[in-house]
Amino acid sequence: MPEWLTNMEPHWAWLALGVLLAAAEIVAPGFFLVWLGAAAIATGLLAWVLPIGIPLQLVVFAVLSFVALYTTRRWLKANPITSTDPHLNQRGARLVGEVLTLTRGIENGRGRAKVGDGEWPVRGPDAAEGSRVRVVSADGGVLVVEPA
């Protein structure tokens, strides 16, 4: 092991760990690692200012991590983050309420409808090709429709 690594002051290791954890939050977002990174940075700053041993530093890190995660979890439970577009990645759900034209009539409950520049499979009561239907729900990649 390099000499500079074995002679490194513990507070530098804590600060480096904190920065790495915070940077890892960017790569693997989950709103979790940033709090562990903050606890590591706070532990590093505390170890820099006060002459505390490594066992106590580990305890401080554990306590700060627990407090940060517990406090954030409680705050998020009381103040949930709501999306401005809850169906962002659910294209079928975004089509609910739209009126579409059947490109293939619905026979035996199945057909196809024009959506934008493509076609989607639809399910609903029998209807002739060219009929207008309203999307009432989405079942996976199949739109459930009713006569418009």
C-alpha positions as YAML, in Angstrom:
chain: A
units: angstrom
residues:
- id: 1
  name: MET
  ca: [0.00, 0.00, 0.00]
- id: 2
  name: PRO
  ca: [1.37, 3.47, -0.82]
- id: 3
  name: GLU
  ca: [2.89, 5.36, 2.08]
- id: 4
  name: TRP
  ca: [0.70, 8.42, 1.54]
- id: 5
  name: LEU
  ca: [-2.37, 6.24, 1.98]
- id: 6
  name: THR
  ca: [-1.20, 4.64, 5.22]
- id: 7
  name: ASN
  ca: [-0.21, 8.06, 6.64]
- id: 8
  name: MET
  ca: [-3.45, 9.79, 5.63]
- id: 9
  name: GLU
  ca: [-5.29, 11.59, 8.41]
- id: 10
  name: PRO
  ca: [-8.72, 10.02, 9.03]
- id: 11
  name: HIS
  ca: [-10.60, 13.27, 8.45]
- id: 12
  name: TRP
  ca: [-9.35, 13.33, 4.82]
- id: 13
  name: ALA
  ca: [-10.66, 9.81, 4.33]
- id: 14
  name: TRP
  ca: [-14.08, 10.82, 5.71]
- id: 15
  name: LEU
  ca: [-14.21, 13.92, 3.49]
- id: 16
  name: ALA
  ca: [-13.22, 11.88, 0.42]
- id: 17
  name: LEU
  ca: [-15.81, 9.21, 1.25]
- id: 18
  name: GLY
  ca: [-18.47, 11.89, 1.64]
- id: 19
  name: VAL
  ca: [-17.69, 13.41, -1.74]
- id: 20
  name: LEU
  ca: [-17.65, 9.96, -3.38]
- id: 21
  name: LEU
  ca: [-21.03, 9.04, -1.86]
- id: 22
  name: ALA
  ca: [-22.56, 12.35, -2.94]
- id: 23
  name: ALA
  ca: [-21.17, 11.84, -6.46]
- id: 24
  name: ALA
  ca: [-22.51, 8.26, -6.48]
- id: 25
  name: GLU
  ca: [-25.98, 9.71, -5.93]
- id: 26
  name: ILE
  ca: [-25.73, 11.24, -9.40]
- id: 27
  name: VAL
  ca: [-24.87, 7.88, -10.96]
- id: 28
  name: ALA
  ca: [-27.37, 5.84, -8.93]
- id: 29
  name: PRO
  ca: [-30.10, 8.27, -7.87]
- id: 30
  name: GLY
  ca: [-32.31, 7.18, -5.03]
- id: 31
  name: PHE
  ca: [-32.11, 10.10, -2.60]
- id: 32
  name: PHE
  ca: [-30.17, 7.90, -0.18]
- id: 33
  name: LEU
  ca: [-26.44, 8.11, -0.77]
- id: 34
  name: VAL
  ca: [-26.40, 11.90, -0.55]
- id: 35
  name: TRP
  ca: [-27.35, 11.68, 3.15]
- id: 36
  name: LEU
  ca: [-24.66, 9.13, 3.87]
- id: 37
  name: GLY
  ca: [-22.24, 11.44, 2.04]
- id: 38
  name: ALA
  ca: [-23.36, 14.38, 4.18]
- id: 39
  name: ALA
  ca: [-22.85, 12.28, 7.33]
- id: 40
  name: ALA
  ca: [-19.34, 11.31, 6.16]
- id: 41
  name: ILE
  ca: [-18.45, 14.94, 5.42]
- id: 42
  name: ALA
  ca: [-19.79, 16.06, 8.81]
- id: 43
  name: THR
  ca: [-17.79, 13.27, 10.47]
- id: 44
  name: GLY
  ca: [-14.67, 14.36, 8.57]
- id: 45
  name: LEU
  ca: [-15.13, 17.99, 9.63]
- id: 46
  name: LEU
  ca: [-15.71, 16.94, 13.23]
- id: 47
  name: ALA
  ca: [-12.59, 14.72, 13.18]
- id: 48
  name: TRP
  ca: [-10.61, 17.61, 11.72]
- id: 49
  name: VAL
  ca: [-11.65, 20.00, 14.50]
- id: 50
  name: LEU
  ca: [-11.76, 17.65, 17.48]
- id: 51
  name: PRO
  ca: [-9.15, 15.03, 18.44]
- id: 52
  name: ILE
  ca: [-11.43, 11.97, 18.39]
- id: 53
  name: GLY
  ca: [-10.34, 8.41, 17.68]
- id: 54
  name: ILE
  ca: [-11.49, 6.25, 14.80]
- id: 55
  name: PRO
  ca: [-13.94, 4.15, 16.89]
- id: 56
  name: LEU
  ca: [-15.74, 7.32, 18.00]
- id: 57
  name: GLN
  ca: [-15.66, 8.59, 14.41]
- id: 58
  name: LEU
  ca: [-17.44, 5.42, 13.29]
- id: 59
  name: VAL
  ca: [-20.08, 5.92, 15.98]
- id: 60
  name: VAL
  ca: [-20.54, 9.56, 14.94]
- id: 61
  name: PHE
  ca: [-20.92, 8.52, 11.31]
- id: 62
  name: ALA
  ca: [-23.47, 5.84, 12.19]
- id: 63
  name: VAL
  ca: [-25.51, 8.23, 14.35]
- id: 64
  name: LEU
  ca: [-25.40, 11.05, 11.80]
- id: 65
  name: SER
  ca: [-26.39, 8.65, 9.01]
- id: 66
  name: PHE
  ca: [-29.33, 7.33, 11.02]
- id: 67
  name: VAL
  ca: [-30.50, 10.82, 12.00]
- id: 68
  name: ALA
  ca: [-30.21, 12.13, 8.42]
- id: 69
  name: LEU
  ca: [-32.06, 9.18, 6.90]
- id: 70
  name: TYR
  ca: [-34.76, 9.05, 9.59]
- id: 71
  name: THR
  ca: [-35.38, 12.80, 9.46]
- id: 72
  name: THR
  ca: [-35.54, 12.86, 5.68]
- id: 73
  name: ARG
  ca: [-37.87, 9.86, 5.57]
- id: 74
  name: ARG
  ca: [-40.26, 11.48, 8.06]
- id: 75
  name: TRP
  ca: [-40.14, 14.79, 6.20]
- id: 76
  name: LEU
  ca: [-40.85, 13.13, 2.85]
- id: 77
  name: LYS
  ca: [-43.74, 11.18, 4.39]
- id: 78
  name: ALA
  ca: [-45.27, 14.45, 5.63]
- id: 79
  name: ASN
  ca: [-44.41, 16.36, 2.41]
- id: 80
  name: PRO
  ca: [-44.65, 13.91, -0.50]
- id: 81
  name: ILE
  ca: [-43.15, 14.93, -3.82]
- id: 82
  name: THR
  ca: [-45.96, 15.00, -6.35]
- id: 83
  name: SER
  ca: [-45.31, 14.78, -10.06]
- id: 84
  name: THR
  ca: [-46.72, 17.36, -12.44]
- id: 85
  name: ASP
  ca: [-47.22, 14.52, -14.93]
- id: 86
  name: PRO
  ca: [-47.96, 11.26, -13.06]
- id: 87
  name: HIS
  ca: [-48.41, 9.32, -16.34]
- id: 88
  name: LEU
  ca: [-45.08, 10.45, -17.80]
- id: 89
  name: ASN
  ca: [-43.84, 6.96, -18.63]
- id: 90
  name: GLN
  ca: [-47.25, 5.37, -19.14]
- id: 91
  name: ARG
  ca: [-48.22, 6.23, -22.69]
- id: 92
  name: GLY
  ca: [-51.40, 4.16, -22.63]
- id: 93
  name: ALA
  ca: [-52.62, 5.91, -19.48]
- id: 94
  name: ARG
  ca: [-51.88, 9.28, -21.09]
- id: 95
  name: LEU
  ca: [-54.31, 8.41, -23.90]
- id: 96
  name: VAL
  ca: [-57.32, 7.97, -21.58]
- id: 97
  name: GLY
  ca: [-60.08, 10.31, -22.74]
- id: 98
  name: GLU
  ca: [-58.70, 10.67, -26.29]
- id: 99
  name: VAL
  ca: [-61.01, 10.05, -29.24]
- id: 100
  name: LEU
  ca: [-59.43, 7.79, -31.88]
- id: 101
  name: THR
  ca: [-60.40, 6.45, -35.30]
- id: 102
  name: LEU
  ca: [-60.46, 2.69, -35.84]
- id: 103
  name: THR
  ca: [-58.14, 1.55, -38.63]
- id: 104
  name: ARG
  ca: [-59.33, -2.02, -38.28]
- id: 105
  name: GLY
  ca: [-62.85, -2.58, -37.02]
- id: 106
  name: ILE
  ca: [-63.37, -4.21, -33.65]
- id: 107
  name: GLU
  ca: [-64.47, -7.81, -34.15]
- id: 108
  name: ASN
  ca: [-64.83, -10.26, -31.27]
- id: 109
  name: GLY
  ca: [-63.66, -7.47, -28.97]
- id: 110
  name: ARG
  ca: [-60.36, -6.74, -30.75]
- id: 111
  name: GLY
  ca: [-59.27, -4.15, -33.32]
- id: 112
  name: ARG
  ca: [-56.76, -1.38, -34.05]
- id: 113
  name: ALA
  ca: [-56.92, 2.41, -33.83]
- id: 114
  name: LYS
  ca: [-54.80, 5.26, -35.17]
- id: 115
  name: VAL
  ca: [-52.76, 7.00, -32.48]
- id: 116
  name: GLY
  ca: [-50.58, 9.79, -33.81]
- id: 117
  name: ASP
  ca: [-48.63, 8.33, -36.73]
- id: 118
  name: GLY
  ca: [-49.00, 4.73, -35.56]
- id: 119
  name: GLU
  ca: [-51.59, 2.16, -34.57]
- id: 120
  name: TRP
  ca: [-52.45, 0.62, -31.23]
- id: 121
  name: PRO
  ca: [-54.39, -2.55, -30.48]
- id: 122
  name: VAL
  ca: [-57.77, -1.82, -28.94]
- id: 123
  name: ARG
  ca: [-60.34, -3.86, -27.05]
- id: 124
  name: GLY
  ca: [-64.01, -3.03, -26.72]
- id: 125
  name: PRO
  ca: [-67.48, -3.54, -28.16]
- id: 126
  name: ASP
  ca: [-67.67, -4.44, -31.85]
- id: 127
  name: ALA
  ca: [-67.47, -1.43, -34.17]
- id: 128
  name: ALA
  ca: [-66.84, -0.82, -37.87]
- id: 129
  name: GLU
  ca: [-63.60, 0.43, -39.39]
- id: 130
  name: GLY
  ca: [-63.52, 4.25, -39.40]
- id: 131
  name: SER
  ca: [-65.66, 4.50, -36.26]
- id: 132
  name: ARG
  ca: [-64.67, 6.98, -33.57]
- id: 133
  name: VAL
  ca: [-63.96, 5.52, -30.13]
- id: 134
  name: ARG
  ca: [-62.96, 7.01, -26.78]
- id: 135
  name: VAL
  ca: [-60.15, 5.48, -24.71]
- id: 136
  name: VAL
  ca: [-61.44, 4.59, -21.23]
- id: 137
  name: SER
  ca: [-58.35, 2.80, -19.88]
- id: 138
  name: ALA
  ca: [-55.16, 1.03, -20.83]
- id: 139
  name: ASP
  ca: [-54.40, -2.61, -20.12]
- id: 140
  name: GLY
  ca: [-50.68, -2.93, -20.76]
- id: 141
  name: GLY
  ca: [-50.20, -2.16, -24.44]
- id: 142
  name: VAL
  ca: [-53.90, -2.53, -25.29]
- id: 143
  name: LEU
  ca: [-56.30, 0.42, -25.15]
- id: 144
  name: VAL
  ca: [-59.78, -0.28, -23.79]
- id: 145
  name: VAL
  ca: [-62.31, 1.76, -25.78]
- id: 146
  name: GLU
  ca: [-66.01, 2.57, -25.99]
- id: 147
  name: PRO
  ca: [-68.01, 4.21, -28.78]
- id: 148
  name: ALA
  ca: [-67.48, 7.98, -28.84]
...
